Amino acid sequence: MVEGGLPIFKNILVPTDGSTQNQHTFRVAVSIAEKYEATLHVLCVADLPEGMRTGKSGTDVLSNDMLVHAKKVVGVTVDAMRKTENLAIEEHVRKGHPAEEIIAAGHQWHIDLIVMGTHGHRGKARVQLGTITEEVVRNSPIPVLTVQIGQETHE
């Protein structure tokens, strides 16, 4: 949403995989949410292997275990945010391909901004790291703010 030429963020999505490296990303998302009095949506996607995404038999137990783990990841992340901030925070868990689910969630929840961490690697290191953030940046019509993991801002 844009008001007076400046963006207004009412719903901010911050995906998590449970990595402790994303603490700076969460701080950035919380700061933006506070400034705009936005709702922060914390999402963990249970990254199911391709065969499990199509619902083949014999995958229900593993799928449920992965969803339970994803719920724990979101709960821990949100608990940490709530200890220090008075924010509207919603917890979400989805299953499937992470980039696709992040973008779909953005549409479903009317997200104005997605905040994701990136390692900032180039070349071979970038390929080894994975490309979820890159895939979201390339395919999402919703603005994506990337925060370099491990880099603190100088305020």
Rosetta blueprint (number, residue, H / E / L):
1 M L
2 V E
3 E E
4 G L
5 G L
6 L E
7 P E
8 I L
9 F L
10 K L
11 N E
12 I E
13 L E
14 V E
15 P E
16 T L
17 D L
18 G L
19 S L
20 T H
21 Q H
22 N H
23 Q H
24 H H
25 T H
26 F H
27 R H
28 V H
29 A H
30 V H
31 S H
32 I H
33 A H
34 E H
35 K H
36 Y H
37 E L
38 A L
39 T E
40 L E
41 H E
42 V E
43 L E
44 C E
45 V E
46 A E
47 D E
48 L L
49 P L
50 E H
51 G H
52 M H
53 R H
54 T L
55 G L
56 K L
57 S L
58 G L
59 T L
60 D H
61 V H
62 L H
63 S H
64 N H
65 D H
66 M H
67 L H
68 V H
69 H H
70 A H
71 K H
72 K H
73 V H
74 V H
75 G H
76 V H
77 T H
78 V H
79 D H
80 A H
81 M H
82 R H
83 K H
84 T H
85 E L
86 N L
87 L L
88 A E
89 I E
90 E E
91 E E
92 H E
93 V E
94 R E
95 K E
96 G E
97 H L
98 P H
99 A H
100 E H
101 E H
102 I H
103 I H
104 A H
105 A H
106 G H
107 H H
108 Q H
109 W L
110 H L
111 I L
112 D L
113 L E
114 I E
115 V E
116 M E
117 G E
118 T E
119 H L
120 G L
121 H L
122 R L
123 G H
124 K H
125 A H
126 R H
127 V H
128 Q H
129 L H
130 G L
131 T L
132 I H
133 T H
134 E H
135 E H
136 V H
137 V H
138 R H
139 N H
140 S L
141 P L
142 I L
143 P L
144 V E
145 L E
146 T E
147 V E
148 Q E
149 I L
150 G L
151 Q L
152 E L
153 T L
154 H L
155 E L
